[in-house]
Amino acid sequence: MKKSSLIVLSLIATVITGGLLPACTSSSGQAAVSCAIRIEHISGFPDYEPGYSLGVSACYAGFINDELIIAGGCNFPDIPASEGGEKRFYKGIYRGLPANDSTLTWTQIGELPVEAAYGVTLSLPHKLIFVGGNHSAGGLSTTYSLSLNATDDVAILDTLPALPFALDNMAGAVLGNVLYVFGGNKAGVPSASLFSLSMENPAEGWKEEPALPGAPRVQPVCAAQGDVFYVWGGFSPSLGENQEATVATDGYRYLPASKTWEPVSAPVVPATGELLTLTGGASIACSDSLILCVGGVNKEIFLDAISGSYSRVTKENYLTQPVSWYRFNNRLMVYDIHRNGWDEWGQSSGLARAGAALAGRQQEVFVIGGETKPGIRTAQICKIVIE
């Protein structure tokens, strides 16, 4: 793969599905929904593995009951990526509990079988499912179920059926008792494939559903509402003369009952009409009709890099620009399934990340880690409170 593609593969959309209290719903099929929100900065990050406290991207994360769990992830702890540093992967599993309103304290409660990042976390009652990912030796096809020992809160990892291919840099969501993962690199090749696993009959293994037509979608965002699976964004590096590099803004929904895909509205900045890509961002289902999306790259700058044109800067200094130059998305964008439309609920520099994980409980969404620019991780955790 071209070096220009390797630069951006350090970004990832990690999607967590979780149930928030129905504080904000669309009562009519047409009216825009608005909510009072506030964004708080939370201090505290695990420091059990050397280098981890610097912050990681592409970790697994979610809530088990009221306990925030993160695991794995990666960063460049020694030499920066811009200077040719080596990416380090991690395997610790950590539990975060509030020390006060603005601080989390962390305890290591276990380890992943291998250092890993760039997979998907899916939330089920009292457990988290970690699907795929990769590490320094390549892609992973593994699926694990993580629960907590009721006595001492030690992590318990159980093995579920493996994916038919190694899969990384994808996204996913849960529909009822069925897990879905979409896009990413399938056996190292960018894809728009969709796989499902029924938790009622897990022994049947993962099944390949109809793929989304069109270009591959690495690092998309996905979420589920009702009986529908939604997809936005994603990119594809150049795959030779027949496939130019692409960065998607458009969205689709998958209807499992008919096994068909349909287009849905792309995210648009209300004030300007500007189309946004959610590539490298993250999303979460909210209430019974909303999907919250944060982060993601800037379409023009990112496409310039993965296409290899570097019209804005030289290839050699692409990684050395200031954070503001990359123009990561700082908006909290909200999609309403009833009116197939988007709203903007606010802006914050703490949301301008790629590779962050989202974890939701009740009326709170935690934005965990990620990158503020390619190769530079953050240990900052932001909490979005929906009032």
C-alpha positions in Angstrom: 0.0 0.0 0.0 1.2 3.5 -0.7 2.8 5.4 2.1 0.1 8.1 1.8 -2.5 5.5 2.7 -0.5 4.3 5.7 -0.5 7.9 7.1 -4.2 7.9 7.5 -4.8 4.4 8.6 -4.0 5.5 12.1 -7.5 6.9 12.2 -10.5 4.7 13.1 -14.2 5.0 13.8 -14.9 2.9 16.8 -18.7 2.7 17.4 -20.5 1.9 20.6 -24.2 1.3 20.7 -25.8 2.2 23.9 -29.2 3.3 25.3 -29.6 6.8 26.4 -32.6 8.0 28.3 -35.3 9.4 26.0 -34.7 13.0 26.9 -34.8 14.2 23.3 -37.2 12.7 20.8 -39.0 13.9 17.7 -42.7 14.0 18.5 -43.8 14.9 15.0 -42.2 13.5 11.9 -41.0 16.8 10.8 -39.9 19.1 13.7 -36.2 19.4 14.3 -35.1 18.2 17.7 -33.0 20.4 20.0 -31.6 19.7 23.5 -29.6 21.5 26.0 -26.2 20.0 26.3 -23.0 20.7 28.0 -19.5 19.3 27.3 -17.2 18.7 30.2 -13.5 17.7 30.3 -12.7 14.7 32.5 -9.2 14.1 33.8 -7.6 10.8 34.5 -6.3 8.1 32.1 -4.9 4.6 32.8 -1.1 4.5 33.4 -0.4 0.8 34.1 1.3 0.1 30.7 4.3 2.4 29.9 3.2 4.9 27.3 -0.6 4.4 27.7 -1.1 7.5 29.8 -0.1 9.6 26.8 -3.5 8.7 25.3 -4.5 6.1 22.7 -6.5 5.9 19.5 -8.7 3.1 18.3 -9.3 1.5 21.7 -12.2 -0.8 22.6 -14.6 1.0 25.0 -18.1 0.9 26.5 -20.1 0.6 29.7 -20.9 -2.5 31.6 -23.7 -1.5 33.9 -22.3 1.9 35.2 -18.7 1.1 34.9 -16.6 2.6 32.0 -14.4 0.0 30.4 -11.5 0.7 27.9 -9.1 -1.8 26.5 -6.2 -1.8 24.0 -5.5 1.0 21.6 -2.3 2.4 20.1 -0.1 5.4 20.0 3.5 6.6 19.3 4.9 6.9 22.8 8.6 7.3 22.0 9.4 8.8 18.6 6.6 10.8 16.9 5.0 9.4 13.7 6.3 12.5 11.9 9.8 11.4 12.6 9.3 7.8 11.7 8.3 6.5 15.1 7.0 3.0 15.7 3.3 2.5 16.6 2.8 0.7 19.9 -0.3 -1.4 20.6 -1.6 -2.2 24.1 -3.5 -5.1 25.8 -4.6 -3.8 29.2 -8.3 -3.8 30.1 -9.3 -1.0 32.5 -12.2 0.1 34.6 -12.9 3.8 35.3 -14.8 5.0 38.3 -15.5 8.6 39.2 -13.3 10.1 41.9 -15.4 13.3 41.7 -17.4 15.1 39.0 -14.4 15.8 36.8 -12.0 12.9 37.5 -11.9 9.2 36.8 -9.7 6.8 38.6 -8.6 3.6 36.8 -7.9 0.0 37.8 -6.5 -2.7 35.5 -8.9 -5.6 35.6 -7.4 -7.9 32.9 -5.7 -8.2 29.6 -6.6 -8.8 26.0 -5.1 -12.0 24.6 -2.9 -9.8 22.3 -2.1 -6.1 22.0 -4.9 -4.8 19.7 -6.7 -1.7 18.3 -8.8 -0.7 15.4 -11.7 -3.1 16.1 -15.3 -2.5 17.1 -17.0 -2.6 20.5 -20.6 -3.5 20.7 -22.7 -3.2 23.8 -25.1 -5.9 25.1 -26.7 -6.1 28.5 -24.0 -6.7 31.1 -21.3 -7.3 28.6 -19.2 -5.8 25.8 -18.3 -7.6 22.5 -14.9 -6.9 21.0 -14.7 -7.7 17.3 -11.7 -7.8 15.0 -9.0 -5.1 14.9 -5.3 -5.4 14.2 -1.9 -5.2 15.9 1.7 -5.1 14.8 1.5 -8.5 13.1 -1.6 -7.8 11.1 -5.4 -8.1 11.2 -7.5 -10.0 13.7 -10.6 -12.1 13.1 -11.3 -12.7 16.8 -14.6 -12.0 18.6 -14.6 -11.8 22.4 -17.3 -11.3 25.0 -16.2 -9.3 28.0 -18.1 -9.4 31.3 -17.2 -8.7 34.9 -16.8 -11.1 37.8 -19.5 -10.0 40.3 -17.3 -10.5 43.3 -14.1 -8.6 42.4 -14.8 -7.0 39.0 -12.2 -9.0 37.3 -12.6 -9.0 33.5 -13.9 -12.3 32.1 -13.2 -12.9 28.4 -15.1 -15.6 26.5 -14.5 -16.5 22.9 -17.3 -16.2 20.3 -17.1 -17.4 16.7 -14.4 -15.7 14.7 -15.0 -13.6 11.6 -14.5 -15.4 8.3 -11.8 -12.8 7.5 -9.5 -10.6 9.5 -11.2 -7.3 9.8 -10.0 -3.9 11.0 -10.9 -0.2 10.7 -14.6 -1.0 10.4 -17.6 0.1 12.4 -20.7 -1.7 13.8 -23.9 -1.7 15.7 -26.4 -4.0 17.4 -29.9 -4.6 16.1 -31.9 -6.6 18.6 -29.8 -9.7 19.3 -27.8 -9.4 16.1 -24.3 -7.9 15.8 -23.4 -6.1 12.6 -20.0 -4.9 11.5 -19.4 -3.0 8.3 -16.6 -1.8 6.0 -13.0 -1.6 7.0 -10.1 -3.7 5.7 -11.2 -7.3 5.0 -8.1 -9.5 4.9 -6.1 -6.4 4.3 -8.2 -5.1 1.4 -10.6 -2.1 1.7 -14.2 -3.3 1.5 -17.9 -2.3 1.9 -18.8 -5.7 3.3 -21.4 -6.3 6.0 -21.3 -9.2 8.4 -23.8 -10.3 11.0 -23.8 -12.6 14.1 -26.9 -13.7 15.9 -26.5 -13.8 19.6 -29.5 -16.1 19.8 -27.6 -18.7 17.7 -23.9 -17.7 17.9 -22.8 -21.2 16.9 -24.0 -20.5 13.4 -21.2 -18.0 13.1 -20.8 -14.8 11.2 -22.8 -14.5 8.0 -22.0 -12.2 5.1 -24.8 -9.9 4.2 -25.2 -8.0 0.9 -22.4 -5.5 0.6 -23.0 -1.8 0.1 -22.7 -1.0 -3.6 -19.9 1.4 -4.6 -16.5 2.2 -3.3 -15.0 0.6 -0.2 -15.5 2.3 3.1 -12.7 2.2 5.6 -13.4 4.0 8.9 -17.1 4.7 8.4 -19.5 5.3 11.3 -22.5 3.1 11.9 -25.5 3.0 14.3 -28.8 1.2 14.7 -32.2 2.6 15.3 -35.5 0.7 15.1 -35.0 -2.2 12.8 -32.5 -0.3 10.6 -28.7 -0.2 10.3 -27.2 3.1 9.3 -23.8 4.0 7.7 -22.1 7.2 6.8 -18.6 8.2 5.6 -15.6 6.0 5.1 -12.7 6.3 2.7 -10.9 4.2 0.2 -7.2 4.7 -0.8 -6.3 4.5 -4.5 -6.5 0.9 -5.6 -4.9 1.2 -8.9 -6.0 2.7 -12.2 -9.6 1.5 -11.9 -10.2 2.9 -8.4 -9.3 6.4 -7.4 -9.1 7.5 -3.8 -12.5 8.5 -2.3 -13.8 10.1 0.9 -17.5 9.6 1.3 -20.0 12.1 2.7 -23.2 10.2 1.9 -25.1 7.7 4.0 -27.1 4.6 3.6 -29.4 2.4 5.6 -29.6 -1.4 5.5 -32.9 -3.1 6.0 -32.3 -6.6 7.3 -35.8 -7.8 6.6 -35.4 -7.2 2.9 -31.6 -7.3 2.8 -31.5 -4.1 0.8 -29.7 -0.8 1.0 -31.3 2.6 0.7 -29.7 6.1 0.6 -30.2 8.5 3.5 -29.3 12.2 4.0 -25.6 13.1 4.3 -24.6 15.3 7.3 -24.8 19.0 6.4 -23.7 22.1 8.4 -27.1 23.9 8.8 -25.6 27.4 8.6 -23.7 26.9 5.4 -25.0 23.8 3.7 -21.5 22.3 3.7 -21.3 18.5 3.4 -19.4 16.8 6.1 -17.6 13.5 6.1 -17.8 11.5 9.3 -14.8 9.4 8.2 -12.7 8.6 11.3 -15.5 9.8 13.5 -17.8 7.9 15.9 -21.5 7.6 16.5 -24.0 6.4 19.0 -27.7 5.8 19.1 -29.7 8.2 21.3 -33.2 7.7 22.6 -35.5 6.0 20.1 -34.9 8.1 17.0 -31.6 10.0 17.1 -28.0 9.2 16.2 -25.2 11.4 17.6 -22.0 11.7 15.6 -18.7 13.4 16.6 -15.3 13.9 15.1 -14.0 12.9 11.7 -11.5 14.3 9.2 -11.8 17.2 6.8 -12.8 15.8 3.4 -10.6 18.0 1.2 -7.4 17.8 3.3 -7.8 14.1 3.8 -8.5 13.3 0.2 -5.5 15.3 -0.8 -3.3 13.1 1.4 -4.7 9.7 0.5 -4.8 10.5 -3.2 -1.1 11.4 -3.0 -1.5 14.8 -4.6 -0.4 16.8 -1.6 -1.5 20.1 -3.2 -1.6 21.9 0.1 1.7 20.8 1.6 4.5 18.5 0.6 4.4 14.8 1.4 7.3 15.3 3.7 5.7 17.9 5.9 2.1 16.6 5.9 2.4 15.2 9.5 4.1 18.4 10.9 1.3 20.9 10.5 -0.4 22.5 13.5 -3.6 20.8 14.9 -5.9 23.5 13.5 -4.6 23.0 9.9 -6.2 19.5 9.7 -9.6 20.9 10.4 -11.0 17.8 12.1 -14.8 18.1 12.7 -15.6 19.9 16.0 -19.4 19.6 15.6 -21.9 17.5 17.5 -24.1 16.4 14.6 -27.4 14.6 15.2 -29.4 12.6 12.7 -33.2 12.2 13.1 -34.5 9.0 11.6 -38.1 10.3 11.4 -37.4 13.3 9.1 -34.2 11.9 7.5 -32.4 15.2 8.5 -29.5 16.6 10.4 -29.1 19.1 13.2 -26.0 20.7 14.9 -26.2 20.6 18.7 -22.9 22.5 19.3 -19.2 22.8 18.8 -16.2 22.1 20.9 -12.5 21.7 20.3 -12.7 18.5 22.5 -14.8 16.9 19.8 -12.4 17.6 16.9 -10.8 14.1 16.9 -10.4 11.1 14.8 -10.1 7.6 16.3 -12.0 8.4 19.5 -14.3 5.8 21.1 -17.8 6.7 22.3 -19.4 5.1 25.3 -22.9 6.1 26.5 -25.0 5.6 29.6 -28.3 7.2 30.5 -27.9 10.9 29.3 -24.1 11.0 29.1 -21.8 10.2 26.2 -18.0 9.9 26.8 -15.6 10.7 24.0 -12.4 8.8 24.8 -9.0 9.4 23.4 -8.4 9.6 19.7 -6.1 11.8 17.7 -6.1 15.6 17.5 -4.0 15.3 14.3 -2.5 12.3 12.4 -0.1 10.5 14.8 -0.8 12.7 17.8 -3.0 11.0 20.5 -4.8 12.6 23.4 -5.6 11.3 26.9 -8.5 13.7 27.2 -11.9 12.4 27.9 -14.9 14.6 27.1 -18.3 14.0 28.6 -21.4 15.2 26.7 -24.3 15.7 29.0 -27.8 15.8 27.4 -30.2 17.7 29.7 
